Amino acid sequence: MVDVAREAGVALRTVSRVVNDDATVGAELVERVRSAIAALDYRPDERARHLRLGVTGTLGAAVRQLSHVNPVLRAVERAARAAGLMVLAASTEDDEKIERHVVESMCRRRFDGILLEPIGADHGYLVPELAAGLSLVAVDRPVLGLEVDCVLSDNVAGIETAFAHLVAHGHRRIAYIGDDERIYTAQERATAFRACLRAQGGAADAMIHTGPIQRERIHRALESALSGPSPATAVITGNATLSVETVRWFRDHADDVAIVGFDDSELATLLRPDLTVVAQDDAAIGDTAITMLRTRIAEPATPVRKVTVPVTLRARGSGETTPKRP
């Protein structure tokens, strides 16, 4: 901060007030200080601020199951705990602005390392942090545009396996209900499904329905896929939430359509028939992510790695029915 004050030609206290977002500082001074901060690549250390103020700005929430709906986070927690580490998690709510706020806050607090499930398309703000030694591992999807360690599920093989499973049971008109393709995993799975359709000689456009996870959108997509002169006889869903909404729609509208979901969940075995799924290996993902992060922390110069974890088809009944119409 002394260096910033010298560069900006202001008092040290002025730098402190700007860094702490004091609204009473004049715009001209703020601009000078921020220009100096950028020129010197200065990043406030929240730990020092916490020591001075006697507060951390961080809250602990010891609840029953924060990670209940996120099995990968649950696996990460278990792996971290076994390694003597504590994980403090925050949701980005699939929002790029929230993601950046959360990640930058973690950087300022100088966490030993960060596990990130990327949402945003632009992570350029992490370049100076990585240059300064930030240990970062991406989970479920890569950080596009940056060379960062990542651990992924084999999305392509999962869709190919689900598709081949349905074809083996006699299905030729298979629909796909997917997530918004701005998300890396959703794009990978949808692209793999299109390739399966092309290999079968089918038209992709009428059988693939992707978009935001909204109940109305999903139900409209199902109605479109399962109506008309050549309705689908089977459906593949792109994730567990989509599976739930698909089953909800089937309950009132269809009972003779095969379904295979991507992602497993406890709800999958409460249906009749139980849901056939392509299951990700959450434990392997969690263990791998923590191992990669610990390695990156201990050996920053280690070459960047990308690990793809295999998936498994779990046949339970919903994906093994044969078409009831030609």
C-alpha positions as CSV (number, residue, x, y, z in Angstrom):
1,M,0.0,0.0,0.0
2,V,3.0,2.3,0.6
3,D,4.1,1.6,-2.9
4,V,0.6,2.4,-4.3
5,A,0.5,5.6,-2.3
6,R,3.8,6.7,-3.7
7,E,2.8,5.8,-7.3
8,A,-0.5,7.6,-7.0
9,G,1.0,10.6,-5.1
10,V,-1.5,10.3,-2.3
11,A,-1.4,9.6,1.4
12,L,-1.3,6.0,2.6
13,R,-4.7,6.6,4.3
14,T,-6.2,7.5,1.0
15,V,-5.1,4.2,-0.5
16,S,-6.7,2.4,2.5
17,R,-10.0,4.3,2.0
18,V,-10.1,3.5,-1.7
19,V,-9.3,-0.2,-1.1
20,N,-12.1,-0.3,1.5
21,D,-14.6,1.4,-0.8
22,D,-15.0,4.5,1.2
23,A,-17.6,6.5,-0.7
24,T,-16.3,9.8,0.6
25,V,-13.1,9.7,-1.5
26,G,-13.2,12.0,-4.5
27,A,-13.5,10.4,-8.0
28,E,-10.2,11.9,-9.1
29,L,-8.3,10.4,-6.2
30,V,-10.1,7.1,-6.6
31,E,-9.0,6.9,-10.3
32,R,-5.4,7.8,-9.4
33,V,-5.2,5.1,-6.7
34,R,-6.9,2.4,-8.9
35,S,-4.5,3.2,-11.8
36,A,-1.6,2.8,-9.4
37,I,-3.0,-0.5,-8.1
38,A,-3.3,-1.8,-11.7
39,A,0.1,-0.6,-12.6
40,L,1.7,-2.3,-9.6
41,D,-0.5,-5.4,-9.8
42,Y,-1.4,-4.9,-6.1
43,R,-3.9,-7.2,-4.5
44,P,-5.2,-6.5,-1.0
45,D,-4.6,-9.3,1.5
46,E,-7.8,-9.8,3.4
47,R,-5.9,-11.6,6.2
48,A,-4.0,-8.5,7.1
49,R,-7.2,-6.5,7.1
50,H,-8.8,-9.1,9.3
51,L,-6.0,-9.0,11.8
52,R,-6.3,-5.2,12.0
53,L,-10.0,-5.1,12.4
54,G,-10.4,-8.3,14.5
55,V,-13.0,-9.7,12.1
56,T,-12.8,-12.0,9.1
57,G,-15.9,-11.1,7.0
58,T,-16.5,-14.9,6.8
59,L,-19.3,-16.8,8.4
60,G,-19.3,-20.5,9.2
61,A,-22.5,-22.5,8.5
62,A,-22.4,-26.0,10.1
63,V,-25.7,-27.4,8.7
64,R,-26.8,-31.0,8.3
65,Q,-26.1,-31.5,4.6
66,L,-25.0,-28.4,2.5
67,S,-23.7,-30.8,-0.2
68,H,-26.8,-33.1,-0.2
69,V,-27.8,-31.9,-3.7
70,N,-24.2,-31.7,-5.0
71,P,-22.7,-35.2,-4.8
72,V,-19.4,-34.0,-6.2
73,L,-19.1,-31.4,-3.4
74,R,-19.9,-34.1,-0.9
75,A,-17.1,-36.3,-2.3
76,V,-14.7,-33.3,-2.2
77,E,-15.6,-32.7,1.4
78,R,-14.9,-36.2,2.4
79,A,-11.6,-36.4,0.5
80,A,-10.5,-33.0,2.0
81,R,-11.5,-34.1,5.5
82,A,-9.4,-37.3,5.1
83,A,-6.4,-35.1,4.2
84,G,-6.9,-32.9,7.2
85,L,-8.3,-30.0,5.2
86,M,-11.4,-27.8,5.6
87,V,-13.6,-26.8,2.7
88,L,-15.7,-23.7,2.9
89,A,-18.1,-23.8,0.0
90,A,-20.2,-21.0,-1.7
91,S,-22.8,-21.3,-4.4
92,T,-22.4,-19.3,-7.6
93,E,-26.0,-20.0,-8.6
94,D,-25.0,-20.4,-12.3
95,D,-24.5,-16.7,-12.4
96,E,-21.2,-15.3,-13.9
97,K,-21.2,-12.1,-11.7
98,I,-21.8,-14.1,-8.5
99,E,-19.1,-16.6,-9.6
100,R,-16.6,-13.8,-10.0
101,H,-17.5,-12.2,-6.7
102,V,-17.1,-15.5,-4.9
103,V,-13.8,-16.4,-6.5
104,E,-12.3,-13.0,-6.1
105,S,-13.4,-13.0,-2.4
106,M,-11.7,-16.3,-1.9
107,C,-8.5,-15.0,-3.6
108,R,-8.4,-12.0,-1.3
109,R,-8.8,-14.3,1.7
110,R,-5.7,-16.2,0.4
111,F,-7.2,-19.7,0.6
112,D,-4.6,-22.4,0.2
113,G,-6.3,-23.4,-3.0
114,I,-9.7,-23.1,-4.8
115,L,-11.8,-25.8,-6.5
116,L,-14.0,-24.2,-9.1
117,E,-17.0,-25.5,-11.1
118,P,-16.8,-22.8,-13.8
119,I,-19.8,-21.0,-15.1
120,G,-18.5,-17.9,-16.8
121,A,-17.0,-17.8,-20.3
122,D,-14.4,-15.2,-19.4
123,H,-12.0,-15.9,-16.5
124,G,-9.4,-13.4,-17.5
125,Y,-9.6,-11.9,-14.0
126,L,-7.8,-15.0,-12.7
127,V,-4.7,-14.4,-14.9
128,P,-2.9,-12.2,-12.3
129,E,-4.0,-14.5,-9.5
130,L,-2.5,-17.5,-11.2
131,A,0.7,-15.6,-12.0
132,A,0.9,-14.7,-8.3
133,G,0.7,-18.4,-7.3
134,L,-3.0,-19.2,-6.9
135,S,-3.6,-23.0,-6.8
136,L,-6.8,-23.7,-8.8
137,V,-8.4,-26.9,-9.9
138,A,-11.5,-26.9,-12.1
139,V,-14.2,-29.6,-11.4
140,D,-16.8,-31.0,-13.9
141,R,-15.7,-28.6,-16.7
142,P,-12.5,-26.8,-17.7
143,V,-11.7,-23.1,-17.2
144,L,-11.9,-22.1,-20.9
145,G,-9.0,-20.0,-22.1
146,L,-6.7,-20.8,-19.2
147,E,-4.2,-23.6,-18.5
148,V,-5.6,-24.9,-15.3
149,D,-5.8,-28.4,-13.8
150,C,-9.2,-30.0,-14.2
151,V,-11.1,-33.2,-13.5
152,L,-14.0,-34.1,-15.7
153,S,-16.5,-37.0,-16.2
154,D,-16.4,-38.7,-19.6
155,N,-19.5,-36.9,-21.0
156,V,-19.2,-38.2,-24.5
157,A,-18.8,-41.9,-23.5
158,G,-21.8,-41.5,-21.2
159,I,-24.1,-40.3,-23.9
160,E,-22.8,-42.9,-26.4
161,T,-23.4,-45.6,-23.8
162,A,-27.0,-44.4,-23.0
163,F,-27.8,-44.1,-26.7
164,A,-26.4,-47.6,-27.6
165,H,-28.3,-49.1,-24.6
166,L,-31.6,-47.7,-25.9
167,V,-30.9,-48.8,-29.5
168,A,-30.1,-52.3,-28.2
169,H,-33.6,-52.5,-26.8
170,G,-35.2,-51.6,-30.1
171,H,-35.5,-47.8,-30.0
172,R,-34.8,-45.8,-33.1
173,R,-36.5,-42.5,-32.3
174,I,-34.7,-41.2,-29.2
175,A,-35.0,-37.6,-27.9
176,Y,-32.6,-35.7,-25.8
177,I,-33.6,-33.2,-23.1
178,G,-30.6,-31.1,-22.2
179,D,-29.3,-28.1,-20.2
180,D,-28.3,-24.7,-21.6
181,E,-25.4,-25.3,-24.0
182,R,-23.5,-22.3,-22.8
183,I,-22.5,-24.7,-20.0
184,Y,-19.5,-26.8,-21.0
185,T,-20.9,-30.2,-19.8
186,A,-24.3,-29.5,-21.5
187,Q,-22.6,-28.6,-24.8
188,E,-20.4,-31.8,-24.6
189,R,-23.4,-34.0,-24.0
190,A,-25.6,-32.4,-26.6
191,T,-22.9,-32.6,-29.2
192,A,-22.3,-36.3,-28.4
193,F,-26.0,-36.9,-28.8
194,R,-26.1,-35.2,-32.2
195,A,-23.1,-37.4,-33.3
196,C,-25.1,-40.5,-32.2
197,L,-28.1,-39.4,-34.3
198,R,-25.9,-38.7,-37.3
199,A,-24.2,-42.1,-37.0
200,Q,-27.7,-43.7,-36.9
201,G,-28.8,-41.7,-40.0
202,G,-31.3,-39.6,-38.2
203,A,-32.1,-35.9,-38.2
204,A,-30.8,-34.1,-35.1
205,D,-32.9,-31.0,-34.9
206,A,-36.3,-32.5,-34.1
207,M,-35.0,-34.8,-31.4
208,I,-32.7,-32.6,-29.4
209,H,-34.1,-30.0,-26.9
210,T,-31.7,-27.9,-24.9
211,G,-32.1,-24.8,-22.9
212,P,-32.3,-23.4,-19.3
213,I,-33.5,-25.7,-16.5
214,Q,-37.1,-24.3,-16.3
215,R,-40.0,-26.6,-15.7
216,E,-42.2,-25.1,-18.3
217,R,-39.4,-25.3,-21.0
218,I,-38.7,-28.9,-20.2
219,H,-42.3,-29.9,-20.2
220,R,-42.8,-28.1,-23.6
221,A,-39.8,-30.0,-25.0
222,L,-41.1,-33.3,-23.8
223,E,-44.5,-32.6,-25.3
224,S,-42.9,-31.7,-28.6
225,A,-40.6,-34.8,-28.7
226,L,-43.4,-37.2,-27.8
227,S,-46.1,-35.9,-30.1
228,G,-46.7,-35.8,-33.8
229,P,-46.7,-38.5,-36.4
230,S,-43.2,-39.9,-35.4
231,P,-43.0,-39.4,-31.6
232,A,-39.9,-40.5,-29.7
233,T,-40.1,-43.8,-27.9
234,A,-37.2,-43.1,-25.6
235,V,-35.6,-40.1,-23.9
236,I,-32.1,-39.3,-22.6
237,T,-31.9,-36.5,-20.0
238,G,-28.8,-34.4,-19.6
239,N,-28.6,-34.3,-15.8
240,A,-30.4,-35.3,-12.6
241,T,-32.6,-32.2,-12.4
242,L,-33.8,-32.7,-15.9
243,S,-34.5,-36.3,-15.1
244,V,-36.7,-35.3,-12.2
245,E,-38.7,-32.9,-14.4
246,T,-39.0,-35.5,-17.1
247,V,-40.3,-38.1,-14.7
248,R,-42.7,-35.5,-13.3
249,W,-44.1,-34.9,-16.8
250,F,-44.3,-38.6,-17.6
251,R,-46.4,-39.2,-14.5
252,D,-49.3,-37.3,-16.1
253,H,-48.7,-37.8,-19.8
254,A,-46.8,-41.0,-20.7
255,D,-46.1,-44.4,-19.3
256,D,-44.7,-46.2,-22.3
257,V,-41.5,-44.3,-23.0
258,A,-38.0,-45.5,-22.0
259,I,-35.8,-43.1,-20.2
260,V,-32.1,-43.0,-19.3
261,G,-30.8,-40.2,-17.2
262,F,-27.3,-38.7,-17.0
263,D,-26.3,-38.4,-13.3
264,D,-27.5,-40.7,-10.5
265,S,-29.5,-39.6,-7.4
266,E,-31.3,-41.1,-4.4
267,L,-34.6,-40.4,-6.2
268,A,-33.6,-42.8,-9.0
269,T,-34.4,-45.8,-6.9
270,L,-37.8,-44.5,-5.7
271,L,-39.5,-44.7,-9.1
272,R,-41.5,-47.5,-10.8
273,P,-39.6,-48.8,-12.6
274,D,-36.4,-47.4,-11.1
275,L,-34.4,-45.0,-13.3
276,T,-31.7,-46.3,-15.5
277,V,-28.8,-43.8,-15.3
278,V,-25.3,-43.0,-16.5
279,A,-23.6,-42.5,-13.2
280,Q,-20.6,-40.3,-12.6
281,D,-17.9,-41.6,-10.2
282,D,-18.3,-38.8,-7.6
283,A,-15.9,-40.4,-5.2
284,A,-13.2,-40.6,-7.8
285,I,-13.8,-37.0,-8.9
286,G,-13.6,-35.7,-5.3
287,D,-10.4,-37.7,-4.5
288,T,-8.8,-36.7,-7.8
289,A,-9.7,-33.0,-7.4
290,I,-8.2,-32.8,-3.8
291,T,-5.1,-34.7,-4.9
292,M,-4.5,-32.4,-7.8
293,L,-5.0,-29.3,-5.6
294,R,-2.6,-30.6,-2.9
295,T,0.0,-31.4,-5.6
296,R,-0.5,-27.9,-7.1
297,I,-0.1,-26.2,-3.7
298,A,3.1,-28.3,-2.9
299,E,4.6,-28.1,-6.4
300,P,3.4,-25.0,-8.3
301,A,5.6,-25.9,-11.3
302,T,3.9,-29.2,-11.9
303,P,2.6,-29.5,-15.5
304,V,-1.1,-28.8,-15.9
305,R,-3.2,-32.0,-15.9
306,K,-6.6,-32.9,-17.3
307,V,-8.1,-36.1,-15.8
308,T,-11.2,-37.7,-17.3
309,V,-13.1,-40.0,-15.0
310,P,-15.1,-42.9,-16.5
311,V,-18.8,-43.2,-16.1
312,T,-21.0,-46.3,-15.6
313,L,-24.4,-47.3,-16.9
314,R,-26.7,-48.6,-14.1
315,A,-29.6,-50.4,-15.7
316,R,-32.6,-50.4,-13.3
317,G,-35.7,-50.8,-15.5
318,S,-36.7,-47.5,-17.1
319,G,-34.2,-47.8,-19.9
320,E,-34.8,-51.5,-20.7
321,T,-38.4,-51.3,-22.0
322,T,-39.0,-51.9,-25.7
323,P,-41.0,-49.6,-28.0
324,K,-44.7,-50.1,-27.8
325,R,-45.3,-48.5,-31.1
326,P,-43.5,-49.0,-34.4
